[in-house]
Amino acid sequence: MSDAQMGIGWDEARAVNLANWEARVPLHVAAYGLDALRDDPSHLSQVVRTDLAALGPFLADGVAGLDVCHLQCHIGTDTLSLARAGARVTGVDFSPSALAAAADLAEGLGLAATWVQTDVLDARAAVKGDFDLVYTSIGTITWLADLDRWAAQVHALLRPGALFYLRDGHPALYALDESADGLVTGYRYFPNGEPLEWVEESTYVGDGVVSSPRTLEYPHSLAEVMTALLAAGLAIEAFDEGDTLPWRFSPLMEEPSGRRLRLSGATARANPHHVHRGRASPRLSGRPGRGASRPASTGIGRLQPCACGPIRSGGRCPWTG
Ligand SMILES: C[S@@+](CC[C@H](N)C(=O)[O-])C[C@H]1O[C@@H](n2cnc3c(N)ncnc32)[C@H](O)[C@@H]1O
C-alpha cells in the first residue's frame, strides 16, 4: 500500500478500479455461493438478511412492493435477494461483467430486475424513475472519490420521504494495519482527496488470482459520510456501529457465527461496520473494504439514536447479532 500524494484524477482511478472489478467477477461467480440461491427458492443472501432486519423498524412491510435501487450491486446476489423479498429492483454497477453475471443469475432464478451500467457518481442521469428505497451495502464508498456527488445521486434517486440505507466497513477499521499483531493504525483515517493505492492479487472470496491487482481506494471518515448526506438533503434517522464484518479483514478476526467475523483481542472494542439510514427531506423537491476501529463522532444535531440499538431495547443489536 502506498499513501503518496499521487494527484490521481477520478477518471484514472475509476479506470484502474474498473479493471480490478472486471477481473474479480469470474472469481466471485465461482465463490459467492450462487447455488444457495438456485437450490432454495426462499434463500436470501446473508447481507440482505442482515439489512432487512436493520430496516425492519423503518419499513412496516419490509421491501415488499417497493421500488428499490441497489447501488454498486456487483453480481446481483443481494439485488436478487431483495427481489425475492418482494421488491421491484434496479441494480446499478459500473462493471459490465458483473451486470452480465447478475442478469444471468436473475434469468436462472426467474426473477425480474433492471440492470444499469454506470459510474454510481452519474447514477441519476443513467437510471430511469425514482425509488422508495435506495440501498447500498458492504464494500461500496471506499471506491468513490467524491461523497458529495455520491450523496447528490442518492438524493435525486429518492422519492420525497423515501429511505436511503447504507451499511459499510467502518472507516476506523480501514485505518488499522491488517497485518499488525494487535489494533495498530497503519493508514489514513481522514480523507484528503487522494486514494490509497493497493496491489493485491487475491480477492476476499475464493482462491483465484486477480489479473488486474491494482486498486485506488478512498478513506472516508464518518463525519464526511454524515456531512455529505445531510448537505444533500437527507435527514438522518438512525446511525449505528457494529462489530462484525462478512469478510476476514485480518487474521485477528474470529468467526462467532455464520459468515460474520468479529475482531478478537483484548486491546479495544472494534466497530468494523457502520450503518446510516436517512430519508429524503419532503421539504426538498429536487435532489439526497479491509479491516478494525475508533468510535463514531457524535453531537450532530439531526442525528437520532438507532431505533433498534442495544441501548434503547436493552437487547441485542440486529447488526451484531
Ligand atoms: C464489494 S462490491 C459490492 C458489494 C456487494 N455487497 C456484494 O458483495 O455483492 C463493490 C462493487 O462496486 C462496484 N463499483 C466500484 N466503483 C464503482 C463506481 N464508481 N460506479 C459503480 N460501481 C462501482 C464494483 O464493480 C463492485 O461490483
PDBQT file of the ligand as one rigid body, heavy atoms in Angstrom, charges set to zero:
ROOT
HETATM    1  C1  LIG A 401     -17.784  -5.084  -2.867  1.00  0.00    +0.000 C 
HETATM    2  S1  LIG A 401     -18.720  -4.983  -4.307  1.00  0.00    +0.000 S 
HETATM    3  C2  LIG A 401     -20.379  -4.742  -3.866  1.00  0.00    +0.000 C 
HETATM    4  C3  LIG A 401     -20.804  -5.214  -2.589  1.00  0.00    +0.000 C 
HETATM    5  C4  LIG A 401     -21.936  -6.169  -2.537  1.00  0.00    +0.000 C 
HETATM    6  N1  LIG A 401     -22.301  -6.208  -1.137  1.00  0.00    +0.000 N 
HETATM    7  C5  LIG A 401     -21.573  -7.557  -2.984  1.00  0.00    +0.000 C 
HETATM    8  O1  LIG A 401     -20.672  -8.149  -2.393  1.00  0.00    +0.000 OA
HETATM    9  O2  LIG A 401     -22.174  -8.073  -3.909  1.00  0.00    +0.000 OA
HETATM   10  C6  LIG A 401     -18.316  -3.384  -4.933  1.00  0.00    +0.000 C 
HETATM   11  C7  LIG A 401     -18.966  -3.091  -6.266  1.00  0.00    +0.000 C 
HETATM   12  O3  LIG A 401     -18.815  -1.694  -6.530  1.00  0.00    +0.000 OA
HETATM   13  C8  LIG A 401     -18.690  -1.557  -7.912  1.00  0.00    +0.000 C 
HETATM   14  N2  LIG A 401     -18.109  -0.231  -8.154  1.00  0.00    +0.000 N 
HETATM   15  C9  LIG A 401     -16.895   0.246  -7.758  1.00  0.00    +0.000 A 
HETATM   16  N3  LIG A 401     -16.747   1.515  -8.136  1.00  0.00    +0.000 NA
HETATM   17  C10 LIG A 401     -17.879   1.864  -8.798  1.00  0.00    +0.000 A 
HETATM   18  C11 LIG A 401     -18.312   3.054  -9.425  1.00  0.00    +0.000 A 
HETATM   19  N4  LIG A 401     -17.559   4.147  -9.467  1.00  0.00    +0.000 N 
HETATM   20  N5  LIG A 401     -19.539   3.068 -10.002  1.00  0.00    +0.000 NA
HETATM   21  C12 LIG A 401     -20.329   1.951  -9.977  1.00  0.00    +0.000 A 
HETATM   22  N6  LIG A 401     -19.954   0.795  -9.405  1.00  0.00    +0.000 NA
HETATM   23  C13 LIG A 401     -18.751   0.747  -8.804  1.00  0.00    +0.000 A 
HETATM   24  C14 LIG A 401     -17.830  -2.734  -8.343  1.00  0.00    +0.000 C 
HETATM   25  O4  LIG A 401     -17.955  -3.039  -9.704  1.00  0.00    +0.000 OA
HETATM   26  C15 LIG A 401     -18.380  -3.837  -7.443  1.00  0.00    +0.000 C 
HETATM   27  O5  LIG A 401     -19.362  -4.558  -8.114  1.00  0.00    +0.000 OA
ENDROOT
TORSDOF 0
